[in-house]
Amino acid sequence: MLAQINSITQTQFKSLDYCDGEFDAAIGLPPQSYCGDYWRGYLNKTLETGVTPF
């Protein structure tokens, strides 16, 4: 039963990663988070393109 509970709770959380940050910056969305890999991807894309969507 414990294994089933862990698998259910892990799928409920959405993980924001580097590629999600790059994608959001590329299409002009405001950032969803200001920490972790998501933020690094977001900032790197804005530095690469020179466009800040915020």
C-alpha positions in Angstrom: 0.0 0.0 0.0 2.8 2.4 0.7 4.3 2.0 -2.8 0.9 2.9 -4.3 0.6 6.1 -2.2 4.1 7.2 -3.2 3.4 6.7 -6.9 0.2 8.7 -6.7 1.7 11.6 -4.9 4.7 11.8 -7.2 2.5 12.1 -10.3 0.5 15.0 -8.8 3.5 17.4 -8.7 4.4 19.2 -11.8 8.1 19.6 -12.3 9.4 22.6 -14.0 12.8 22.0 -15.7 15.3 23.9 -17.8 13.4 23.2 -21.1 10.1 24.5 -19.7 11.8 27.7 -18.8 13.4 28.1 -22.2 10.1 27.4 -23.9 8.1 29.9 -21.8 10.7 32.6 -22.5 10.7 31.8 -26.2 7.0 32.3 -26.6 6.8 35.4 -24.4 5.2 34.0 -21.2 6.0 35.5 -17.8 8.1 33.2 -15.6 6.2 30.6 -13.5 9.0 30.3 -11.0 12.2 32.2 -10.0 14.3 29.3 -8.8 16.0 26.1 -9.9 16.5 24.8 -13.4 13.4 26.5 -14.7 14.7 30.0 -13.9 18.1 29.2 -15.4 16.5 28.1 -18.6 14.3 31.1 -18.7 17.2 33.5 -18.1 19.5 31.8 -20.7 16.8 32.1 -23.4 16.3 35.8 -22.7 20.0 36.4 -22.8 20.2 34.4 -26.1 17.4 36.3 -27.8 17.8 39.7 -26.2 14.0 39.8 -25.6 12.7 40.1 -22.1 9.0 39.1 -22.0 8.5 40.5 -18.5 
